[in-house]
Amino acid sequence: MPRLRPDTQRARRDHILDAAERRFAQSGFHATSMQDICREARVSPGALYVYFASKEDLIAGLAERNRQEFQARFAQLAGASDFFAALAAIGEAYFVEDEVHCRILCTEIGLESTRNARVGEIHRSVDEFVRTSFEQLFQRMIDEGRIRPNHSAAALARVFMVIGDGLFWRSAVDRNFDMAKTIPDVVEVIRQLLNPVEQTALRRPVGPTLEEAAE
């Protein structure tokens, strides 16, 4: 059998992950069998097991893909000139534009992490990556004088995680909840927590201006 090109392998792997994502979100981790995923993906068991040996392997693949997606979105946030506009855009992407089954799956993985040691390890590693990313960004913003919060970067990151978890849970369990209307309010709460410094204050020169020195 000829060896598949790397891009073809990635496409097939992603196709299987997409099918697993839909089935896990629809039926739950335990009620979904590997055969269910084969039927959803329209692949043979042999083709599935080439890429994933178990449901835990599928969860690991989904978690890694989610981490990479977060990393790409976070890079845009970290490099944005307007942090809060970029934050609102990420909120729109995660909680309005993404399919609802993506948010349901995050909730399902979180619940399964309390029962399955391997899933718990996977979940905690992604969670820690997200928390650390925000803590480092907030500390950099503090060091650059862009924000003057009343709490440490570590505390801000922890609160940020709780807010994010709440948004994922609410958007997953309440289909009638208006996330598009809520995101601007959440961003405003975060703005107050971070206490941004006005850009004019950042640009003001240290010491007297030329006009002040001449007087």
N, C-alpha and C positions, 0 to 999 in steps of 0.2 A: 504494500500500500504506500503510495507516495506521501511524503511528509508535507503537512499543511504549512502554508506560509504563516509567519507570526501574526500578520494582521488578520488573516482568516481565523486563526486560533482565538485571537482576542475577540473577534466578532461573535464566534460561536459561544465562547465563554460568557460574554455579556448577554447573549440571547437567552442562555440558560438561567443566568442570574435574574434577568427581567421576569422570566416565568416563575422562578422561585419567589421573587418579591411579591408578585400578584397572588400566588397561592398562599403564602404564609400570611399575608394581610387579610385574605378572604377567610381562611379556615383555621388559622393559628398554626403554631409550630408543630404541636403534637398530632393534630388531626390531619396534617398534610404528610403524605407518604412520598417517597422518591418516585413511585409510579405516577402519582398525581402530577409531579413536576415534569416527568417525561411527557405525559399527555398534554400538559399546558404548553410545553416547549416544542412538542411534536418531534421528539427525538427518541431514539432507542435507549434502553437502559445502558447498553454498552457505550454509546456516545456520551451519556451523562457521566458515567463513572470514569471516563477518561479525564475529566476535569474536576469532579467532586466525588469523594468517596463516601460522604455522609451528609446529613442535614447540617451538622455542625460546620463542616467545610463550606457549605453554601452560606451559612450565616457569616463565617469568617470572610468569604469573598464579598458579600454584600457590605459588611462593615468596612472593609478596606476600600471598596469603591465609594462609599459614603465619605470616608475620611479624605480621599483624594478630591472629591467634589467640594467638600468644605474647605480644603486647603486652597483650591483655586479661587473660590469665592472670598475667602479670608484675605488672600493676597490683594485682591481688588480693594477690599475695605482698608487694609493696612496702608496701602499706597494712595488712598483717596485724599484729595485736598479738602473735601467737605465730608468729614467722618460721618455726620448724622444723616446726610442724604444717602451716602453709600450704605449705611446701616439699614435705612428704610428700604433700599433696593434689595438688600439681602433678605430682609423680612418678607418682602413681596414674593421673592423667588421661592423661599422655603414654604411659606404658609398660604400663598394664594395661587402661584403659578404651578408649582409642583403638584402632581397627581395626589389625591387624598390617600391612596394606598401606600404611598411613600411614608406619610406621617403615621399611618396605622402600623406599618412595619416597625418603625422606630419604637413605638409603644410596645409592640409584641416582643421585640428583642429585649427591651428593658425588663419586661415581666419574666421572660425566660431566663434572664441573667440571674434571677433570684433562686432558680431551681436547678440550673445546669452550670456546673463549675466551669466548663470550657467556654460556654457562651458568656458567663459572667466575666471571665478574664478578657475576652474580646471586647465586650461592652465597656469595661473599665479602662482599657487601653485607649480606645477612641475618645471616651469621655475625658480622660486625663490630657490627651493631645489638644482637645478643644479648650479645656480650661487653661492649660499652660499657654496656649497661643494668645488668648485674651489677656491673661495676666502680663505677659511680656509686652503686648501692645499698649496696655494701660500704663505700665511703668515707663515705657518710652515716651508716651504722651505727657506724663507727669514730668519726666526729666527735660523734655523739650519746652516745658512751660505752656503747653497747649490746654491742659486741664488742671484744676486745683480742687480735687475732691477732698471730702472730709474723711475718707477711708483709704486704706492701703490698696495697692493694685491687686493684691491677693484677695482681699475682701470683696472688691468690685467684681473680680472674675467669678467668685463664688455666687454672688447675687445674680450676676449675668446668667450663669448656668441655671439657676432656679427659675428665672424668668423664661429662658428658652425652653426648659422642660415643661413649664406650665403652658406655653404656647403650643408646643407639640401635642400635649395631652388634650387640651381644649379643642384644638382643630381636628383631632382624630376622633373624639367621642361625641362632639356636638356639630353635626353637619350644618346647623342653622346659625352657628355663631359667625358673626361678621368680622372675619380677620382683617379684611381690607380697611374697615373702619377703625379697628383696634390698633393696628400697627403704628399709625402716627401718634396715638396716645402713649403707647409703650416707648416709642423713641423719645417722646418728651420727658417721660419719667427718667429714662436713662440719661438724658441731657442734664437733668437736675442733679442726678447722682454724680456725674462726671464733672459738672461745674466748669464748662469750657471758658477759656480766656478769650476776650474779644480780640479779633485779629488786629485791630488798630492799636491795641495795647502792646501786642507782640512786635509791631513794626515801629513803635515809638523809640527814638534813639535814646541811649543812656546819656545823661548829662544834659546841659542846656542846649537849645537850638541856636543857630547862628543869630537869629533875631533876638533871642533872650540874652545871648552873650554880648551883643552890641549895646544893650541898654545900660 
